[in-house]
Amino acid sequence: MSLIKNIYNPLFYNDLVDRMVPLLPTLEKATFMDRIFSNNFEQMEWKERMHHTTRVLHTFMPENFSEASPILIKIVDELMVTEKGKDSLALIFLPQYIAMYGLESFKEAIPALEKTTQLVSAEFAVRPFLLKYGNEMIYEMTKWSHHENHKVRRLASEGSRPRLPWGLAIPALKKNPAPILPLLEHLKNDPSEWVRKSVANSLNDIAKDHPQVVLEIANKWKGISKETDAIIKHGCRTLLKQGNTEALRYFGFQHTFISINGVELSTPTVHIGGHLSFSFIITNTANIEKIIRLEYGIHYLKANGKHYKKVFKISERLYKANEISKITRRHSFKPITTRVFYSGQHHLTIILNGSEMAQTSFVLA
């Protein structure tokens, strides 16, 4: 399988330079390629190569961003001519150029961000501007939420998320999300599902610090349309995982007249690299159908001997009156870069509509 860093390759750069040369008279192809393929290029990871490409381009661009911005926009226009160029991850070095060299040129950076995001998302590039300019930037993003292009509208919601994954966090919005609520309000009925999903992601971010704000929005938007109901559900996913009582009640999840029995481990001892296999029986003992959200929690052993829980969703569906169902699952303990496994006793819990209903233990060897 090809490594992601290899999207930056000779074929990509050859095509890129050929498109840029007519727009940037100072650009000399051989020199550009020499600077790109420096001695340490092969050792660079994806993000390093992206930043490296941005810096090399800058050596051929005007130092002053007010002069560089029109050229950058022309480059974006040229790359947008072919459908093939749109949303290519390799082109993310272009919005990064604005973040690296346009931060002190707010007036010129705004149209550059607006244009560039139509080629490749500028959601990460806009974050330094939010940190530096605060409400002034949010004002521009609120205007973007009315833009004719759905990618610009999505930049308004995704770029202003308080906790954008892999992006800079915005402490002011984590503390008080009120400034971005009007743009979310406007985009809740957006015709683009991509934009509406972004609205839900922003609500989910907000819920981590201000659950009541999101629950109030949920009550306000409830029933407007099936699309807004979907936004609410996706925006409350963390609250549901956390077993937030009000969120569970909002979606009709209750654990009365439902039983969990017969929890069995097929692998009471699990080797790192293997799987935990388990099963259990769920019964709806009521004489009416009930909606049931099933999850399981793994209480991972930490280096200090304590445990921390991570929740994984199994299913969410209607169970008929008196329905009995056997659930079987496998959980991987294959090593991953984001989690370190420690040998010893771990715990498994079965979570029913936000409540832990059964627990057992297993050994990771």
Residue pairs with C-beta under 8 A, 6 or more apart in sequence:
3 46
4 46
4 89
5 44
5 45
5 46
5 48
5 49
7 46
7 88
7 89
7 90
8 46
8 49
8 50
8 53
8 90
10 33
10 37
12 90
13 32
13 33
13 36
14 33
17 27
17 29
17 32
17 33
18 29
19 75
19 78
19 79
20 27
20 75
20 78
21 27
21 29
23 71
23 74
23 75
23 78
24 60
24 61
24 71
24 75
26 60
26 61
27 60
28 60
32 56
32 60
35 56
35 59
36 52
36 53
36 56
38 52
41 49
41 52
44 52
50 92
50 93
50 96
51 93
51 96
51 100
53 93
54 93
54 96
54 97
54 100
55 100
57 93
57 97
58 97
58 100
58 101
61 68
61 71
61 72
61 101
62 68
62 71
65 101
65 102
65 104
65 105
65 108
65 109
66 105
66 108
68 101
68 102
69 102
69 105
69 108
69 109
69 111
69 112
72 94
72 97
72 98
72 112
72 116
73 111
73 112
73 115
73 116
75 94
76 94
76 115
76 116
76 118
76 119
77 115
79 85
79 91
79 94
79 119
80 86
80 118
80 119
85 91
85 119
86 118
86 119
86 120
87 119
87 120
87 121
88 120
89 120
91 119
91 120
92 120
92 121
92 124
94 116
94 119
94 120
95 113
95 116
95 117
95 120
95 121
95 122
95 124
95 125
95 126
96 124
96 125
98 109
98 112
98 113
98 116
98 122
98 125
99 124
99 125
99 126
99 127
99 128
99 129
102 108
102 109
102 112
103 109
103 128
103 129
103 132
106 129
106 133
106 136
109 129
110 140
113 122
113 125
113 126
113 129
113 155
114 144
114 147
114 152
114 155
116 122
116 125
117 123
117 151
117 152
117 154
117 155
118 149
118 151
118 152
121 151
121 154
121 155
121 158
122 155
122 159
123 154
123 155
123 158
123 159
123 164
123 167
124 164
124 166
124 167
124 168
126 137
126 141
126 155
126 159
126 160
127 159
127 164
127 167
127 168
127 170
128 168
129 137
130 137
130 138
130 159
130 160
130 168
130 170
130 173
131 168
131 170
134 172
135 179
138 160
138 179
138 180
138 183
141 155
141 156
141 159
141 160
141 180
141 183
142 156
142 182
142 183
142 186
144 152
144 153
144 155
144 156
144 183
145 153
145 156
145 157
145 183
145 186
145 187
146 153
146 186
147 153
147 156
150 190
150 191
150 192
150 194
150 195
153 187
153 190
153 192
153 195
154 192
154 194
154 195
154 198
156 183
156 187
157 183
157 184
157 187
157 195
157 198
157 199
157 201
157 202
158 164
158 198
158 201
158 202
160 170
160 173
160 180
160 183
160 202
161 167
161 170
161 173
161 198
161 201
161 202
161 205
162 169
162 170
162 173
162 174
162 177
162 180
162 202
162 205
162 206
162 209
163 169
163 174
163 205
163 208
164 205
173 179
173 180
174 209
175 209
177 206
177 209
177 210
177 213
180 202
181 213
181 217
184 199
184 202
184 203
184 217
187 195
187 196
187 198
187 199
188 196
188 199
188 221
188 224
188 228
188 231
189 224
189 225
189 227
189 228
190 196
190 199
193 227
196 227
196 230
196 231
197 231
197 234
199 231
199 235
200 230
200 231
200 232
200 233
200 234
200 235
201 234
201 235
202 235
203 214
203 217
203 231
203 232
203 234
203 235
203 236
204 214
204 234
204 235
204 236
204 237
204 238
206 213
206 214
207 213
207 214
207 235
207 236
207 238
207 239
208 238
211 239
211 244
211 246
211 247
214 235
214 236
214 239
215 236
215 239
215 246
215 247
215 250
217 232
217 235
218 232
218 235
218 236
218 247
218 250
219 250
221 228
221 229
221 231
221 232
222 228
222 229
222 232
223 229
233 251
236 244
236 247
236 250
236 251
239 247
240 247
240 248
240 251
240 253
240 293
240 354
241 295
241 311
241 313
242 354
243 351
243 354
243 355
244 354
245 354
248 254
248 293
248 353
248 354
251 291
251 293
252 291
253 291
253 292
253 293
253 353
253 354
254 290
254 353
255 352
255 353
255 354
255 355
255 357
256 286
257 284
257 285
257 286
257 290
258 282
258 283
258 284
258 285
258 286
258 290
258 292
258 319
258 352
258 353
259 282
259 283
259 285
259 357
260 280
260 281
260 282
260 350
260 352
260 357
260 358
261 280
261 281
261 283
261 358
262 279
262 280
262 281
263 278
263 279
263 280
263 348
263 350
263 358
263 360
264 278
264 279
264 280
265 276
265 277
265 278
265 348
265 360
265 362
266 277
266 278
266 279
267 274
267 275
267 276
267 277
267 278
267 362
268 362
268 363
269 362
269 363
269 365
270 276
270 333
270 362
270 363
270 364
270 365
271 333
271 364
271 365
272 333
272 335
272 341
272 343
272 364
272 365
273 333
273 334
273 335
274 333
275 330
275 331
275 332
275 333
276 298
276 330
276 331
276 333
276 348
276 362
277 328
277 329
277 330
278 296
278 328
278 329
278 330
278 331
278 348
278 360
279 326
279 327
279 328
279 329
280 326
280 327
280 350
280 358
281 324
281 325
281 326
281 327
282 292
282 294
282 319
282 324
282 325
282 327
282 352
283 322
283 323
283 324
283 325
284 290
284 292
284 319
284 320
284 321
284 322
284 323
284 324
285 322
286 321
286 322
287 321
287 322
288 321
289 318
289 319
289 320
289 321
289 323
290 318
290 319
291 316
291 317
291 318
291 319
292 315
292 316
292 317
292 318
292 319
292 352
292 353
293 313
293 315
293 316
293 352
293 353
293 354
294 313
294 314
294 315
294 316
294 327
294 350
294 351
294 352
295 311
295 312
295 313
295 314
295 351
296 311
296 312
296 314
296 329
296 331
296 348
296 349
296 350
296 351
297 309
297 310
297 311
297 312
297 347
297 348
297 349
297 351
297 356
298 309
298 310
298 312
298 331
298 346
298 347
298 348
299 307
299 308
299 309
299 346
299 347
299 348
299 349
300 307
300 308
300 309
300 310
300 339
300 341
300 342
300 346
301 307
301 342
301 343
301 344
301 345
301 346
301 364
302 308
302 342
303 340
303 342
307 346
307 347
309 349
311 351
312 331
314 327
314 329
315 327
319 325
333 341
333 364
335 341
341 364
342 364
343 363
343 364
343 365
344 363
344 364
345 361
345 362
345 363
345 364
346 361
346 362
346 363
346 364
347 359
347 360
347 361
347 362
348 359
348 360
348 361
348 362
349 356
349 358
349 359
350 356
350 357
350 358
350 359
351 357
